[in-house]
Structures are given as structure tokens and as C-alpha cells.
Amino acid sequence: MKRTPRQTFFFPSNFPALWTPLPEPPKDEPSPTAMQLRPYLAEPFFPALAALVRENKLSERRQQMLERYQELKQQVVKDLSAEMAALESAPAKIRQARLEAFAQGQATSVAEAEALAEEIRSDLLQVRLFGDYADWEHSRIWTIGDPDRKNSPEAQFQVLQAAAAFSPGLLPEQRGLLKEAAQEVAERAQAAAHPEQDRTSTLFYFSPSNSRVRLPADLPATLQATIDEYRNLKDELKGELRSTVFAHDRSSQSTRNDAYTKLGEAQAPRLARLAGLAEAIRVGLAGRALPDQPLISPIPENLAPQITDYLKAKVQAQRAFVAKLAEVRAALPQVEAEIVPYERGYRIQVGGANTPAAGDAPVLRTLPEFHDNQARRYEELVAMKKALVQSLKAAPGQPLETTGRTVDELLQQFSSAQKQRENWNKYWLYRQAVLEPGLSDGQRRLLFSAAVESIVAPYVW
């Protein structure tokens, strides 16, 4: 048997909550390793896969298994997405019934994809006489019971993540709950270190596991009672899993596997109950606005191109002024320079006792032409703004009159709403996986992993 050297394992950090604002992704070219791993960030086999990819030890046979899995998963997601989009305007009850029927039709494809994912996870860990495999147990020299590890959040996080990724005998739902339990350990440690940054108390861990949403306030009492029952039952299940993992961290592999199998049998009815509660919550939340949903602008969407053109031209003019002012100040640090208004818009005013003659400072000789160009831009902006005012006055609902806001205030709100909408659109699959009634648990897991991978992938370098 080929003994692997100690390996480095990567456990995914927390996935974003629904509609969390996303920063600009890095613009550099990602590494080949990152590109290879990006499609599998939310898969249960990711830690084992990442260890072998990092060592450049992924065989052609395993690569073919991964490609086959991607084909199956992408087809399920593509077909399901098309069905949900087609039913988007249907009444809630009809949409739910149609999606439940569609879930039955996809059951075989979903089961095949999830079975292959489990086969890949198991295969990456399979000890072989010839060939490479991921070996978490061989790669650590400690257990959670060691005196210096027992109360360590980092050790608890790793052990819970490792149990989800490497242990046989667990149900898919249990793997998700273990990853969620691991993340809660990390969140508590983060909140203790930086209490001023703690926002986790307002987030609701929902289904599929590791998804998080912010719920509306003042929900109906019956719906709130269902949410409370769901949360309590989920905490109970995670507590049992956590205790079992920690209690058997020093046990032999066979003893540990037996414990996980028995726990799975004991938890199966309650996991089914948890899924039923989750569906009841989805039905109860249907049609309700969630706190993080994007703003609704009073400006009609058909004015978006006109507004975008105006705001883009305005920003370009402002950036040109900022860049030229910086150029003047860098070339003439001893003089005073500022942007001031004048009859043709704005210009850069240079003054002070130490101001040189224009002939002695090349940067000053560029200002007349720059000011002429900016004046023409200003005239164009004024014309564009007048046209916008006319469009807003003619728009349905007359937003200028009814809101009592200025044009600039309305445009600023519209711009903010557009940015939120763009961010919201990136979470469409995530939202559907978590909140759309009528889907099967397997569909939700595949949708959610696809959503997370599309959202997080640009930041994996």
C-alpha cells in the first residue's frame, strides 16, 4: 500500500447569506489550481479533491468522473431553472404543484447526480495499493480530546468539517448539518473576537444546510411557531452530530463509522420532519418581502438606458477633473489648485504667490484645451438632464411630483436600486433553492451548490 505524505486540506469558509452585497472580484488571472477547483466549491468531496489537485495527483479516471458529474448536475440545474423561469408569473399554488410534478420527473436524474457525487467522495478517500488518495487521519497528529485542542474553535471547526467530508455512513442531510455546525463554531469565535462586527444573530440558517436568510419582523404567530420548531429541531440534530463526532474522534475508523450509521438511523425520522417544517416555512414566506430584497425605484425600468447614459457621462466628467487636478498638484506642489464653478460649468483654478507663468509650467498650458473639452461635456450633461426631466414628467406615476424629490435624488435612488438589483440577480439560483416551494431536497442541494459556486468562484484565487 502506498502511504501518502501528510497533506494540506482546505475547508471552504462560510458561504454568503442570501443577497449579501458582493465586492468587485480580483482582476488578476486566477491560478490553474483555482480554475480546476472552482466548479466544486460547495461539493462534499471538495476538501479531498483540493488536496489531490494541489499536489497535481488527480488521475485521468477521476477527472472523467468529475466531468461526468458536472454534466449530470448542470443538466438538472439547467432544466429546473428553465421550468422555474417559465412558471415565475403563475399563481403560487399552481407553480408549487407544477414544480412538485417536475421534481418527480427529475427524481432519477437528481439521484444519479448525488450518487455519483458520493462515489467521487468515497473514491478520493479510497486507500489503494497503487494510486493516490486523500488521508485526513494520517495528515494530523492531534485529536479533539488533546488538552491543547479540546476548547480550540479552530480544532473543532476542522474536525466537524472533516467528518462531513471524509466520514462514510452519513446521510447527505447530516453532512450539510455538520458543515453548518462547523461554521457556527467559526462564527462564535469571530463574534467573540470582534463583537462590533457580529451580524450573525439576525441570520436564519435555513435549508439546504449552510444557506442563510434574514427573516421579516412581525411574522404571523403560526409561522413564527413553525420557524421556532424548525430552529430548535435543527439545533437538536446538530448537537447530536457534534457530540458524536467529538466523542469518537479518538475511536477506530470502524467504531466511528458504526456510531455514525446508528445516529443516521436514529435521526432519519427527525430529518424528514425538519424537511417538512422547512417546506411549511417556504409556503408561509411566499409573497412576503424579505429585509434584504432590493429597493423598488419609483422610476420606470424603461428609462434605465437613458439614466445609465447620463450617470456614466457625469462620472466620466468628474473623474477627468479629479485626474487633471491630481496632475496639476503633482507637477506644482507649491501652488494652490482647486475645482471651482464658472459660467461654462467647472474649471481648475490655480493661484497663490508661488504660481509660475503658464510658459514655465507645461501642465498649465494643457488647461485651456482641457477646460474647453470639459465645457462641452457640461453642455451635453445639461441637455441630457433636461431630457431626463421631461421623461420623468411624462413617466407613469409622475415620480417627480409624487415623491417630492429632486431629479438628482431620484437618480441616486434609482442607481442604488439598480446596483442592488444586479446583486440580487446573482442570487437567483440561491433564492430559488432556499425559498421556492415545491422542489425536492435533492434538487435544492444541487441548485444551492451551483448557486454558491457561481457566486463564490470569482473570489477563489
N, C-alpha and C positions, 0 to 999 in steps of 0.2 A: 504494500500500500504506500502510495506517495504521500508523505507528510508535508502539509503546507507550512510555510513560514508564517509568523504572526502577521495578520492582515490589518489594514485600516478600514473601518466601517463608517459609512455615512448614513446618519438617520435624518430624514427630512425634518426641517423646522416646521413651525406651525403654518398651516395654510391660512390664507386671509379669510376674514369674515365676509359675508355677503355685502357687496357694494363698497368694500374698503377702497378709498382712493389709492390709485397706483402711481408711483413716481415714474419719471422718464427712465426707460431701461438704458443700460450701458450701450454705447455706440461702438465699442471695440468689437473685433471679431471674436466670438466665443471659441474656447478650446475644442479640439476634436472629441475629447472625453465628454465635455458638457453636451455637445451636439448629439453624441451617441446615447446619452442618458436622459435627455430632456423628455422624450416620449413616455418615460416610465416613472416619472417623479412620484406619482401617487399610488404606484402598484405595491402590493405586499412583498414582492420579490426585489424591490429596489435596493435595499442595503446589500443583499448578496450579489446582485448584478453589478452594483457600483464598485464593490471590492474587486471583482474579477476584471471589469473594464479598466479600472485604474492600473491594474497590473498587466494589461494587454493580454489577457488569458481567456478571452471569450472564444470558444470554438465555433467553427462554421455551423455545426449541427445546432448549437444553442442559438446562434444568430438566426438561423432559419425558423426555429421555434418562436423567437421573438417577432419576427416578421409575420409569421402566420397569426400570431395573437393580435398584432396590430391590425391586420386585415379584418379579422373577425370583429374586433372591438369597434373599429372605425365604421364598419358596415352597420352594426347595431345602432351606433350613435347617429350616423347619417340618416338612416331610415326613421328612427324615432324622432329626430329633430324635424324632419320633413312633416311627419304626422302631427306633431305638436304645433308647428307653424300653421299648418292647414286648418287646425281646429281653434286657432287663437281667438277668433271672433265668435265662436259657438257659445251658446249658453252653458253655464258651469256644469249642470247635471249631464247635459248631452256630451260635453267634452270629456267629463270623467268617465262616463260609460264607454265612449268610443276608445279612450286610452286604455281602459281595463281590458277591452276586447283585443286591442292591439298588443297589449302585454302578453296575453295568452298566445297570440300568433308569434311573438318573438321569443317565447319561453325556451325553445330548443336552442336558438342561436345564442341567447344570453347564457344558458347553462354551458354550452360548448366553450364560449369565451372564458367564463370563470373557471371551468375545469382545466383549460389549458394554462391559465394564469397560475393555478395551484400546481400543475405539473411542472411548470418552469421554476416556481419557487422551490419545489422539492428537488428538482434535478440540479439546481445550482448548489444545493447543500449535500448532494449525494457523494458519499465517500467512495472514491474509485481507486483501483489499483494503478491504473494509468489515466491521468487526466487531472484537471484542476477543479477545485471546489472551494466554496466559502466555508470557513470554520471559525465561528464566533467563539466557541468554548476554548479552542486552542489559542485564540488570539488575546485572551485576557488572563491575568494571573491573580484575579481577585474575585470575590463573590459579595453579594449584598450583605451577608452576615458578618463580614470583616469589621473589626472595631472602627477603622477609619473610613468605612464606606456606608455603614448602616444608616446614618442620617444624612448622607450626601445626596442632595437633589440631582446632581449630575449622574451619580451611580444609579439612582432609582430610575431616572429618565432612560438611561441606556438599557437597563435590564428589562424594563417594560417594552421599549421599542424592539429589543432583541427577541423577546418572547413572541411579539406579534409577527416578526419577520421570519424567525427561524424554527419555531416550535411546531411539530406535527400535532394532530389531534384537536386543533382548534377550529371552530366554525368561522366562516367569513365575518359574521357579526361580532364575534369575540375578538378577532384580530383588530377590527376597527375600534372597538371599545378600549383595547389595550393601548393603541396609539393615542387615543383621546386621553386616557388616564396618564400617559407619559407627558402629554402636552400640558395637562393641568399641573403636574409637578413642576414643569419648567415655568409656567405662568405664575405659580405661587412664589417661586424663588425670585422671579423678576419683579413681582409686585412688592416683595419684602425689601428688595434692594432699591427699588425706585417707586415708592408708593405714589408719587405725584404723577406717574405715567400710567397708572393702572386703570384700564378701561374694560378689563375682562368681566367685572361684576355685572355689567349691563348686557353682556352677550349670552345667548342661549345656545348651548351645544345641542344640535338637533340631529336629524337623520338625512342622509347617511352620516355615520360617525365622522367626526372632525369637521363637519360643517357647522357654521355659527351664524346666527342671525340676531338682530336686535328687534325685540317684540314691541308692539304698540302698548301704550299705557291704557288703563281703564278698559280691559277686555271684559266681556260678559263673564259672570261668575262661573257658569258651567264650563266655559272654555278655559278659564284660568285654573279651575279644579283639574281639568284633564292635563293641562301643562304641568301642574304641580305633581300629579300622579306619575306622569312620564318622567319628570326630572328625578323624583325620588326612586323610582324603579331603576332608572339608568344608573344612578349613584350606587344603588344596592348591587347591581350586576358588576359594575366596575370595581367596587370594593372587594367583592369575592374574587374576581380575577386578579386584582392587585395582591391580595393576601396569598392566594395560591402560588403566584409567580414568586413572590418573595420567600415564601415558606419552602419552596422546592428549588431555590437557586443553587443549593449545595447538593441536591439529590442526584442520583444517577439519571441518565437520559431515559431509561425505561420507566423508572419510578415517576419521573416528572411527566412523561407522556401519558401514563395511566391516570395521573391526577388531572391532567387537562381533559382527557377523554371523559372521565367521570363528571367533571364540572360541566362540560358541554351538554351531557345528557341531563344534568340537573337544571341547567339554565335554559334549555331549549323552549319549554313552555312559556317561560317569562320573556324570552327574546321575542317570541311570537306575539305576546301581549304588548310588548314595547312597540313593535311594528304597527299593531292595531291602534295604539294610542297616537302614534305619530301621524297616521292617516287621518284620524279624527281631528287632530290639531290642524292639519293642512286644510281640511274641509272648513273648519271654523275660521281659519285665517283668510280664506278665499274672498277676494273683493275688498279686503281691508288694506289701507295704506300702511306700509312699514316705515319706521322712523328714517331709515337711510335711503328711501326712494328719492330719485332726483326731483328737483323743483319743477313746477309746471309754470312756464312763462306765459303771460297774457298775450305775447306776440305770436301771431300765426306762424307755423313752420314754413309756409311758402315764402316768407320774407327772409329765411335763413341765408340764401346765397347773397342777397343784397346787403344784409347786415355783415356777413363774413367779409365781403369785399371791402366795405367801409372800415371795419375794425382792423383788417390786415393792412390797409393803406395807412391808417392812423399810426399803427405800431411801427411800421417801416419808417415813417417820417420822424417819429420820436427817437427811434434807435439811431437814425442818421445824425440827429442833433447830439445825442449822447456821445456817439463815436467821435464826431468832429470836435466837441468840447474837450473830450479827453485828449485828442491830438494837440489842440492848442495849449492846453495846460501842461502837457508833457514837453512840448517844444519851448514854452515860455513860462517856466515855473515861477518867475519873479513877478508876473503881471496878474491882474485880476480879470477873470473871464467868466461870464455867466450868460444864460439864455434869457432874453427879455422880449416882450411883445413890441411890435411896431405895426405901421399901417398895412403891411403886406403879410402879416402873420407873426412870425417869430424870427429872431436873429441872435447871433452870438455877439455880445458886446465885450470888447476888450478895452481896458482902461487902467489908470494908475500912473504914478510918477515914473515908473520904470518901463513904460510901454515903448518898444522900439518903433521906428518908422517901418511902414509896410515893405519898403525896399530892402530893409535889413533883416526881415523875418519871412522866409518862404511860406510858412504856414498862413501868414496873414494875407499873402497875395492870393491864396485859394478861397478866401472867404466871399468875395463878391459873387463869383460863379456859384458857390455853394448856396448862398442866400437866394440867388435867382431861382435855382432849382427847387429849393425848399418853398419859395413863394408860390411857384406853380403847383407844387404838391398841395399847399394850403388851399389854393383856389379850388383845386379838384375836390379836396375834402369838404369844403364848404358846400360845393354843388352836390356832392354825394349825400351830405347830411340833409340838405333841403329836400332832396328827392325822397329820402327816408321818412322825413316828417310827413310829406304828402302821402306816402304809402301807409304810414301808421294811422293817419287821419281817416283814410279810406278803408282800413282793415276792419273785419268783423269784430264787434265788441268795442271798437274805438278805444284801444288801450291808453292812448294819451290822455283822453278825457276821464275815463272811468277809474284809472289808477291814481291820478293826481301826481304822477311822477314826471320828471323831465325826460327828454329824449335820451340824454346820457345815462340817466339812472335806469331807464328801461333797457337800453342796450347792454349795460353792465349786468343786469339781472339775466337777460337773455343769454349773454356769453357764459355766465356761471351755470345756467341751466343746461346749455349745450355741452359744456365740459362734463357735467355730472351725467348727462345722457350718454355721452361717449364712453364714460367709465362704466355706466350701468349696462350698456350693450355688451361689454366684455364679459359680463357676469351672466349672460342669458342662460347658458347651459347650467351654470351653478344654480341659478334661481329655479330652473325647471326641475333639476334633480332633487332639490330640497323641498320646494313648496307646491309643485304641481300634483294635485290629487290624481289617482288612477294608475300610477306606474307601479311596477313590481320592484321589490327590493333589489334584485339583480340589475334591473335597468338603471335604478338610481345609483348604484355603486359604479357602474360603467360610465354613466353620464358625469357623475361627480369627479371621477378620476380624470376623464377627458377635459372637464372644465378647469380643474386645478392645473393640469399640465399646460393648457393653453395660456392660463393667467400667469403662472409662475415661471414658465420656461424662459421668457426673455431676460430673467434676472439670474439665471443659473449660468455661471461662467467658468 
